[in-house]
Amino acid sequence: MPDKPAAEVDIDERLVRTLLQGQAPELAALELRPIAAGWDNSVWRLGAQHAVRLPRRAVAAPLVENEQRTLPEIARRLSDVDVAVPAPLVAGRPAAGYPWAWSVVPWIGGDAGLRVPRPQRSGWAAVLADALGALHAPAAPGYPVNPVRGVPLAARAAAVAGRFASLGGAHDGLDVLERDWRAALHAPVWGGPPLWIHGDLHPGNLVARGGQLTGIIDFGDVTAGDPAYDLAVAWLAFDADGRARFTDTARGRYDSATWTRARGWAAAVTLLLLDGSDDNPEYRALGLECLAELTT
């Protein structure tokens, strides 16, 4: 997998400060420092309570717009379970030579879930299940369409077959993943209305403080469709104990076919992590953990 793409615009403190002065002057004097430059976004800490997220590539610009459109309502629903999401406080627009939408969002304090040992995540499981119960509501027409998230599994069959071929016999247990994937392909498809889904739910997009889940972040892939895509987090985030807590809390909301598809999606995401994370040790380790969860 290649190194992350180069930024298509130069994002420095002067640019971020200029955007704030023009569109959020009440925040423009706060301390500003860079904290991340990912594949898609540059993230800056703004004072103690805020962050600024700016796309660094054109392909990411629509994802920020999706968050600006959808997260205010999603945040209201998840507030009932006391799980924060980064609903934009400022929906910034292009200015000062910067070509895309950008956002000021609340800073959600805590540790990245990916860096919390898997056994310690069990305390989040029931709360995360309830948060998904709040999220998975019917979406009105006009929701952001995502061609790969929440779609029927058959739409991803060719891509998944390619990853099996690419990995070959590189890992024990791939035959179990293939069995799970095939079972999911043959399960009944989602027959209900499109439900809101996060679209990229894994421990890297969960935030916790101690044993408490504090937030769900990175809703750029938010869409509506089959909730099984999000329920794959049962294997992506938890060990057997946490998974039992998660499924026990969520089970009454979803039928057995949905859980079968969820396990298939977990297998598909595991393949992606194993086949495409050679440049990212944390996500490669997550792939190996997920493989173990699905095969033991």
C-alpha positions as CSV (number, residue, x, y, z in Angstrom):
1,M,0.0,0.0,0.0
2,P,1.5,3.4,-0.9
3,D,2.3,6.1,1.6
4,K,-0.5,8.5,2.2
5,P,-1.1,10.9,-0.7
6,A,0.4,14.3,-0.7
7,A,-1.7,17.2,0.2
8,E,-3.3,19.1,-2.7
9,V,-3.2,22.4,-0.9
10,D,-0.8,23.9,1.6
11,I,-2.5,24.1,5.0
12,D,-0.5,26.1,7.5
13,E,-1.3,28.1,10.7
14,R,-1.6,31.3,8.7
15,L,-4.3,29.9,6.4
16,V,-6.3,28.3,9.3
17,R,-6.1,31.5,11.3
18,T,-7.3,33.5,8.3
19,L,-10.3,31.2,7.7
20,L,-11.2,31.5,11.4
21,Q,-10.9,35.3,11.4
22,G,-13.2,35.6,8.4
23,Q,-15.9,33.0,9.5
24,A,-15.5,32.4,13.2
25,P,-13.9,35.5,14.6
26,E,-15.0,34.7,18.2
27,L,-12.6,31.7,18.0
28,A,-9.8,33.2,16.0
29,A,-7.6,34.2,18.9
30,L,-7.5,30.8,20.6
31,E,-4.3,28.8,20.6
32,L,-3.9,26.8,17.4
33,R,-1.6,23.8,16.8
34,P,-1.5,21.0,14.3
35,I,-2.3,17.5,15.7
36,A,-2.8,15.3,12.6
37,A,-2.4,15.2,8.9
38,G,-4.2,12.0,7.7
39,W,-5.0,10.7,4.3
40,D,-7.9,13.0,3.9
41,N,-7.9,15.8,6.5
42,S,-5.6,18.2,8.4
43,V,-6.7,18.5,12.0
44,W,-5.8,21.4,14.3
45,R,-6.5,21.7,18.0
46,L,-8.2,25.1,18.7
47,G,-8.0,26.1,22.3
48,A,-9.1,23.5,24.9
49,Q,-12.6,22.7,23.5
50,H,-12.4,22.7,19.7
51,A,-10.7,21.3,16.7
52,V,-10.5,22.5,13.0
53,R,-10.8,19.8,10.3
54,L,-9.8,20.8,6.7
55,P,-9.7,18.5,3.7
56,R,-6.2,18.2,2.3
57,R,-7.4,16.5,-0.9
58,A,-10.4,17.2,-3.2
59,V,-11.7,13.6,-2.8
60,A,-12.3,14.3,0.9
61,A,-14.2,17.6,0.5
62,P,-17.6,15.9,-0.1
63,L,-17.1,13.9,3.1
64,V,-16.8,17.1,5.2
65,E,-20.0,18.4,3.5
66,N,-21.7,15.1,4.4
67,E,-20.8,15.6,8.1
68,Q,-22.0,19.2,8.0
69,R,-25.4,18.1,6.6
70,T,-26.0,15.0,8.8
71,L,-24.2,15.3,12.1
72,P,-26.4,17.9,13.9
73,E,-29.4,15.6,13.8
74,I,-27.3,12.5,14.6
75,A,-25.7,14.3,17.6
76,R,-29.2,15.1,19.0
77,R,-30.2,11.4,18.8
78,L,-26.9,10.2,20.4
79,S,-27.1,12.7,23.2
80,D,-29.7,10.5,24.8
81,V,-27.0,7.8,25.4
82,D,-24.3,10.4,26.3
83,V,-22.0,9.6,23.4
84,A,-20.6,12.7,21.6
85,V,-20.1,13.1,17.9
86,P,-18.2,15.9,16.2
87,A,-21.2,17.9,14.9
88,P,-19.8,21.0,13.3
89,L,-20.0,24.2,15.4
90,V,-18.9,26.2,12.3
91,A,-19.6,25.0,8.8
92,G,-16.8,26.8,7.1
93,R,-16.9,27.6,3.4
94,P,-14.1,28.2,0.8
95,A,-12.2,31.4,1.3
96,A,-8.7,32.9,1.3
97,G,-7.6,30.7,-1.5
98,Y,-8.8,27.5,0.3
99,P,-11.1,25.7,-2.1
100,W,-13.3,23.4,0.1
101,A,-15.7,23.3,3.0
102,W,-14.1,22.9,6.4
103,S,-15.4,22.6,10.0
104,V,-14.8,23.7,13.6
105,V,-16.0,20.8,15.7
106,P,-16.0,20.0,19.5
107,W,-12.9,18.4,20.9
108,I,-13.9,15.0,22.2
109,G,-11.5,14.2,25.0
110,G,-10.2,10.7,25.7
111,D,-8.0,8.0,24.2
112,A,-8.2,6.7,20.7
113,G,-10.0,3.3,20.9
114,L,-7.4,1.7,18.7
115,R,-4.8,2.3,21.5
116,V,-6.9,0.8,24.3
117,P,-6.2,-3.0,24.7
118,R,-9.1,-5.1,23.4
119,P,-10.0,-6.6,26.8
120,Q,-10.4,-3.2,28.3
121,R,-13.0,-2.2,25.7
122,S,-15.7,-4.4,27.1
123,G,-17.0,-1.7,29.3
124,W,-18.0,0.3,26.2
125,A,-19.9,-2.5,24.5
126,A,-23.4,-1.9,25.9
127,V,-23.2,1.8,25.4
128,L,-22.0,1.5,21.9
129,A,-24.8,-0.9,21.1
130,D,-27.3,1.6,22.5
131,A,-25.6,4.4,20.5
132,L,-26.1,2.4,17.3
133,G,-29.7,1.8,18.3
134,A,-30.1,5.5,18.4
135,L,-28.3,6.0,15.1
136,H,-30.0,3.3,13.1
137,A,-33.2,5.2,12.3
138,P,-34.8,5.4,8.9
139,A,-33.2,8.1,6.7
140,A,-35.2,10.5,4.7
141,P,-34.5,10.7,0.9
142,G,-31.5,12.8,0.1
143,Y,-29.1,11.1,2.5
144,P,-25.4,10.9,1.3
145,V,-25.0,7.8,-1.0
146,N,-21.9,5.7,-0.5
147,P,-21.2,3.1,-3.1
148,V,-19.4,0.6,-0.8
149,R,-20.9,1.1,2.7
150,G,-24.2,-0.4,3.8
151,V,-24.8,-1.9,0.3
152,P,-25.8,-5.5,-0.4
153,L,-22.8,-7.7,0.1
154,A,-23.0,-8.9,-3.5
155,A,-22.0,-5.4,-4.6
156,R,-18.6,-6.0,-3.0
157,A,-18.1,-9.7,-3.9
158,A,-15.5,-9.0,-6.7
159,A,-13.4,-6.7,-4.4
160,V,-13.5,-9.2,-1.6
161,A,-12.6,-12.1,-3.9
162,G,-9.6,-10.0,-5.1
163,R,-8.4,-9.6,-1.6
164,F,-8.6,-13.3,-0.9
165,A,-6.6,-13.9,-4.0
166,S,-4.0,-11.3,-3.0
167,L,-3.5,-12.7,0.4
168,G,-3.3,-16.3,-0.8
169,G,-2.2,-18.5,2.1
170,A,-0.5,-15.7,4.0
171,H,-2.5,-16.3,7.2
172,D,-4.0,-19.2,8.9
173,G,-7.8,-18.9,9.2
174,L,-8.5,-17.2,5.9
175,D,-10.7,-20.2,5.0
176,V,-12.9,-19.4,8.0
177,L,-13.2,-15.8,6.8
178,E,-14.2,-17.1,3.4
179,R,-16.8,-19.3,5.0
180,D,-18.2,-16.4,6.9
181,W,-18.2,-14.2,3.8
182,R,-20.0,-16.8,1.7
183,A,-22.6,-17.4,4.5
184,A,-23.3,-13.6,4.5
185,L,-23.6,-13.5,0.8
186,H,-26.3,-16.2,0.9
187,A,-28.2,-14.6,3.8
188,P,-31.3,-12.6,3.1
189,V,-30.6,-9.1,2.1
190,W,-31.7,-6.1,4.2
191,G,-35.4,-5.7,3.6
192,G,-36.2,-2.6,5.7
193,P,-35.9,1.1,4.9
194,P,-32.4,2.5,4.6
195,L,-31.1,3.2,8.1
196,W,-28.6,5.8,9.0
197,I,-25.1,4.1,9.5
198,H,-21.7,5.4,10.5
199,G,-20.1,3.6,7.6
200,D,-16.5,3.3,9.0
201,L,-17.0,1.9,12.5
202,H,-13.9,0.4,14.1
203,P,-11.9,1.1,17.2
204,G,-9.9,3.8,15.4
205,N,-13.1,5.9,15.3
206,L,-14.1,5.4,18.9
207,V,-12.9,7.6,21.8
208,A,-12.9,6.6,25.4
209,R,-11.8,7.9,28.8
210,G,-11.0,5.1,31.2
211,G,-13.8,2.5,30.8
212,Q,-16.3,5.0,29.4
213,L,-17.0,5.5,25.7
214,T,-17.0,9.2,25.2
215,G,-17.4,9.7,21.4
216,I,-17.7,8.3,17.9
217,I,-15.8,10.3,15.3
218,D,-15.0,10.4,11.6
219,F,-18.5,10.3,10.0
220,G,-17.2,11.2,6.5
221,D,-18.6,7.9,5.2
222,V,-22.0,8.4,6.8
223,T,-24.8,7.0,4.6
224,A,-28.0,4.9,4.9
225,G,-28.5,1.3,4.2
226,D,-28.0,-2.1,5.9
227,P,-27.2,-1.7,9.6
228,A,-25.1,-4.9,9.4
229,Y,-22.2,-2.8,8.2
230,D,-22.0,-1.0,11.5
231,L,-22.7,-4.2,13.6
232,A,-19.4,-5.7,12.3
233,V,-17.8,-3.6,15.0
234,A,-18.7,-6.5,17.4
235,W,-15.7,-8.4,15.9
236,L,-13.6,-5.4,14.9
237,A,-13.6,-3.8,18.4
238,F,-14.3,-6.4,21.0
239,D,-13.1,-9.7,22.5
240,A,-15.5,-12.5,23.3
241,D,-16.7,-10.9,26.5
242,G,-17.2,-7.5,25.0
243,R,-18.9,-9.0,21.9
244,A,-21.4,-10.9,24.2
245,R,-22.2,-7.6,26.0
246,F,-22.6,-5.8,22.7
247,T,-24.8,-8.5,21.0
248,D,-26.9,-9.0,24.1
249,T,-27.7,-5.3,24.3
250,A,-28.4,-5.0,20.5
251,R,-29.9,-8.3,19.6
252,G,-33.5,-7.5,20.0
253,R,-33.2,-4.8,17.4
254,Y,-31.9,-6.9,14.5
255,D,-32.8,-10.3,13.1
256,S,-30.4,-13.3,12.7
257,A,-29.8,-12.6,9.0
258,T,-28.5,-9.1,9.9
259,W,-26.0,-10.7,12.4
260,T,-24.9,-13.1,9.7
261,R,-24.3,-10.3,7.3
262,A,-22.5,-8.3,10.1
263,R,-20.0,-11.2,10.6
264,G,-19.5,-11.3,6.8
265,W,-18.7,-7.5,6.8
266,A,-16.3,-8.1,9.7
267,A,-14.5,-10.7,7.5
268,A,-14.4,-8.3,4.6
269,V,-12.9,-5.4,6.7
270,T,-10.4,-7.8,8.2
271,L,-9.2,-8.8,4.7
272,L,-8.9,-5.1,3.8
273,L,-6.8,-4.5,6.9
274,L,-4.6,-7.5,6.3
275,D,-4.1,-6.7,2.6
276,G,-3.7,-2.9,2.7
277,S,-2.1,-1.8,6.0
278,D,1.5,-2.7,5.5
279,D,2.4,1.0,5.9
280,N,0.4,1.3,9.1
281,P,1.4,-1.0,12.0
282,E,-1.6,-0.1,14.2
283,Y,-4.1,-1.1,11.5
284,R,-2.2,-4.2,10.5
285,A,-2.2,-5.3,14.1
286,L,-6.0,-4.6,14.2
287,G,-6.4,-6.8,11.2
288,L,-4.5,-9.7,12.9
289,E,-6.6,-9.2,16.1
290,C,-9.8,-9.3,14.0
291,L,-8.7,-12.5,12.3
292,A,-8.2,-14.1,15.7
293,E,-11.6,-13.0,16.9
294,L,-13.3,-14.5,13.8
295,T,-11.4,-17.8,13.9
296,T,-11.3,-18.8,17.5
